[in-house]
Amino acid sequence: MYGSDDRRKRRSAGAGVKASAVAVGAVLLLAGCSDSGGDPDAPKTSGKQQPKGTDPYWVNPDGNAAKQVATFLEDGKKDDAELIKKIADQPVGQWIGTENAEAEARGFTEAAEKVDRDALLVLYNIPHRDCGKYSKGGAADGNAYRAFIDSVAKGIGDRHATVILEPDALLHLVQNCTPQELHEERYALLNEAIDKLKARKNTKVYLDGGNPGAGKADGFAEPLNRAGIAKADGFAVNVSNFFTTQDATAFGKELSAKVGNKPFVIDTSRNGNGPYNEGDPNERWCNPPGRALGEAPTTKTADGQVDAYLWVKRPGESDGTCKGGPKAGEWWPEYALGLARASK
C-alpha cells in the first residue's frame, strides 16, 4: 500500500502550471481579497493572519480556498462560503513548481515577510518520484534537481521559511518501488538539498519520514540517517495522509528515538476522521470519502517533540483521477466542502 501516494498527486501534477502567476500574485495580493464587498453579514474571504504566537505561518490570501469563498459569495452561497472559509483562513503548504522555482520561492517568502510570518514551502521534485503513479515525474536527473534546489534557496534568501522536503522520497525507498540502482543518488541529493537550504539564514527543513501505514518506524530510521536527518531541523510524518494525530505522534516519537531524538511535524490537513478502511486497499489513500479537516495548524502542540501541526497537503486539492476526482493537484470544491462539513 502506498500510504503516502496522496501527497504526490495532491500538488505535483499542477505545481508548475501557474508558477509565474502565483509567484507574482503572492506579493501583490496581500492588500486584497480580505473582504466580501458591501454585505456585512457575508463571511470574509481570506487575508487575515492567524495569531503569530500559536501559528506563525503565512495565510495566502489568493489560495484556491480563498478564491472559492469569493466565488460562492458572488453566487449567493453564503453557507458554502462559510464552510470553505475553514480552509481559506488557515496557512497551507505552498508547493513550489519547477519552471519558476526561484520566483515562486521569492514571491511566497516576500509576501510572508510583509506580514511578519514564515512561509511554509513544500519541495516535491526528486527524480523518478511517485514510482510511475499519479504524480510521476520530477526532475529529469540529479543535475536538474540540484539546479532546482539552488533556485529555491536563492529565492528564499534570508527570509523565514519552513521547508517540507520531498514527500515520499524515502517512503518509496523503504517500499522498494524505487529501483535499487537509484537509491544512492537519492540519498546524495537529499543530503545536498538539506545542506543548501540550511545554508540560508532563516530556513528550517523537515525531511519527510513516512506515516504509520507505511510500515514500522524502524524501517525509516536508516533511510533518514542516510539522507542527512542529523543536519535537518527534524522530519515530517503523515504528509497528505489521514492517520490520526495520536497515531502519527506515536509513530513519530518511536522514529525520533532512532534518529537522535529529532523533533517532527505532523500533517493534520485531512486526518480529522482518521484513515479510510473500505474498498481497494491500494486506493484508500486516493480521495477517500468521509474524511475531515484535522487540527488547525499551530506550533502549540500536545507533545514537546512535535514542533507543529501543519496543513502540508492543501485541503480540497485532488489526489488524482480516482473516485470522480480531477487531475492530481487540481482544486475540487465538492471534496473541500466535504472535508469542511465533517470537521469538528
N, C-alpha and C positions, 0 to 999 in steps of 0.2 A: 504493500500500500504506500503510495506516495503522499504521506500525510501532510506535506507542505506544498504540494503542487499548486495549490490555490494561489499562493503568493505569486508564482511566476506568471500566471495568467492574468492576475489582477491588474498589473500595470504594464508589464513588459510589452505586451502587444501594441499598446497605444502610447508608450512612453515618449517616443520621439516625434510623433505626428504633429503635435502642436508646440514643438520646442521653442521656436523663436517667439511666438506669440505669448507663450506662458512666461518666458523669461522677461520680456519687456513689460507684460501686463502685471507681473508680480510687483514691480516697483510703482507702477502708475495707479494701481487700484486701491492703494491704501486710503486715499481720501474718499473713495466712492463706495458704492454697494453697501452702505451702512444704514439705509432706512428704506421704508416701503412706500414713500410718497406721502400723500396727504391723509391717509387713513390712520388715525391714531390707534385704532383697535387691531390693526393688522400686525402680525408678527414681524419683527425687524429681521432683515437679512443679515448675513454675517458681516463682520468688520470689527466687532468688539473683541478685545483680547481677554483671555482668562486671567485671573489674578496671578501675578508673576511668582509669588511665594509658593504656590501649590502647583502651578502649571506654567513653566517658563517658555513653552514652545509657541511658535507663531501660528496664529489662525489666518489662513489665506482667505481674504475677502472675495476672491474670484474663483474659488474652487467649484467643482461640479455641483456640490450640495448647495452652495450659496446661489449659484445660477438657477438651480431647480426651485429654490424658495422663491426667487424673483418671478420665475415662470408661473408657479402656482398662484402667486398673488395676482399676477396680471390676468389669470384665468378665473379669479374669484374663488380659488380653492384654499381658503384660509386654514382649514383643519389640516389639509395635507402639507401646507407650508409650515405649519407649526411642528408637525412631525419631522420633516426634513431638517428643520432648524436644529434638532437634537444633534445632527451630524455637522451642519454648517458652522455651528458655534464652537466646535472643538478643533484643535490642531491635529492634522493628519500628515502622514509621510508624503513628502514631495519626491516622486520617483524621477530621477534625472534621466533625461533622454540621451541619445548618443550623438545626434547630429550637431547639437548646440550645447554640449555639456558645460562648457565654461560660462556661457551666457546665462544658462539656467541657474547654475550654482551661484553666480554673482547676483542675479536678479532676486532669487529667494532670500539669500543672506542679507542683501542690502535692504530688502523690504522688512525683514525681521528686525534688523538693527534699528530701523527708523522708529519702531515702536518698542525698542528695548526688550526684544525677545530673541530666543535661539531658533534657528531654522532646523527642522527635522528632515533630513535627506536620506533617501534610500538609493543605494547603488546596486544595480542588477544587470550586469553586462559581462559576466565571466564567459570566456569562450566555451562553447558546447553546452550551454546552460539548458536546463529543463529536459535533458535526455530525449529530445525529439518530440516533446509533448506540446501542449497548447501554446507555450511561450518559448518554443525552441528558438535558438539563435544565439545572440550575444556577440561579443567582439569576434572579428574574423580570425584573430590569432593573438598570441601573447603580446606582440609589439603593439597591436591595435588597442589591446586592453591597457597597456602601460600608458599609451597616449591619452586614453580616456581618463584614467586616474589623474594624470598630470593636468588635464584640462579642468577637472573638477576641483583639484587642490588649488589651482590658480584662481578659479572663480570664487572659491570660498575666501581666499586671502586670510586676513587676520580677524575676520568676523566670527561670531559664535555660531557653531553648527554642531549638531549631533548626527552622526552618520551610522545607519544600519548597513553593514557591509555584506553584500551578496547572499541574500536568502537562497537556501537550498544548495549552495555550493559545496558545503561539507556533507549535507544530508545525502546527496547523490553519490558521494564517495563511499559513505557508510553503506548505502543500499546497493552499491556496485552496479548502478545503471550508467555511471560514467566509466568509460573504458579505462582499464588499469594503466595503460600507457600514458594517460593524460593526468594521472594523479600528481606526479611530482611537479609538473608545470603549474597545476592549480595551487598547490601549496606555496610555490615560489611567488606566484602572482599575488596571492593574498598577503603574504609577508611583505612584499614590496608596497602593496596598497596601504597597509597599516602604517608602514614607515613614512610614506609620502603624506598621508593625511595627518598623522600625528606630528609631522614637522610644522604644520600650521599652528599658529599660536593658540587658538581657542577652539580647536576641533576635538570632539570626543568620538571615539569609534567603538561600536559594538558589533562583533563578528557573529553572524548567525550560527546558532548552536542547536538547531533542530527543535523537536517537540515531543511530548510524551507518547505520541502514537508512532514514532519512528524507531522504536527500539529502546533498550535500556540506556541510561545516561552514560554508562561505562563505554559504550560504543563511540561516543562523541569526544571523549577525553583526549585520546591520542590525536585525532584529526585537529582538534582545536589547538593543542600544543604545537603540532607541526605547522599549523597555519599562522602562528605568531600571537596567540592569545595573551601571552605574557606582556606584549608591547601595547595591547589594546586596553581600553578602559573597562571592557567586560564583554559579555556576549548577550545575544537576544534569543528568546525562546517563543514558540507559538506563533511565529510570524505567518500571517494570513491564515491561521488555523483557528480551531473552535474549542480547543480544550479549556476546561475551566481554569480560572486563575489559581485555584487551590492546587489542581493537578500540575499546572505549569510551574508553580512555585516549588512544589516538591521535586519535580524533575530538575529545575534549575539549581536548587540547593544541593542535590546529590551530585550534579555535574560540577558545580562550583568547587566542591570539596576535592575534586580530582584535577583541577586546573588552577591551583594556587589561591583558592578562595576568592576568585574574581566575582564581582557583583554582576548582576544581569538585569535586563529589562524584559517585560512581557507584553506581547501584543494582545490587547484586550478588545480589539475593534469589533469582533463579532462573536465573542465567546459567552455572551450572557445566558444562553440556554445550553451550553456545552456542545459536544460533538453530535453529529447526526449518525445514527446507527442502523439505518434501514437501506434497502436497495443494494446495488452492486458495491462491495467493499472497496473496489478500486476507483469508485467515482463519488464516494461520500464527501470528499473534500470540495467537490465542484458544485457551487451554487446550491448548497443543501437548503431545503425549505425549513421554515420554522425556527430559524436562528434569530439571535437578538444582539443588539449592541451590548458590550460589556462595560466594565468600569471606565469612567471618563479618564482621559489622560491626566496624570498627576505624578509628581515626584514624592508625594506624601503617601507611601505605600504601607501595607500591613506588615512588611518584613524589612529588616535592616539591610539584607543582602540584595533586595530588589530596588534598583535605582529609580525605576519609573514604570508605570503602566502607560503604554503608548498605543496609538492607533496607527500602526505601521501600514497595514492594509487599509486602503481607503474605502470605508463602508459605502456600499452602493455600486461599486465597480465590479463588473462581471469576472468570474473565474475562468470563463471560456464558454464555448458554444455547447453547453450541456444544460439539460433541464429548461430549455427555452431561452437561455441567456444569449446576449450578443457576444461579439468577439472579446477575447481576454483584454481586460483593462478598460473596456468601454462602460460608460455610466448607464445604469439600469434602474430607472426611478421606481419601478414596481418592487424590485428587490430591496431598494433603500427604504421604501415605505414599510415593508415587512419587518425589516430589522428595527426600525424606529418604533413601530406599533408594539413589538414584542418586548422592547426594552423595559426594564424595571425602573 
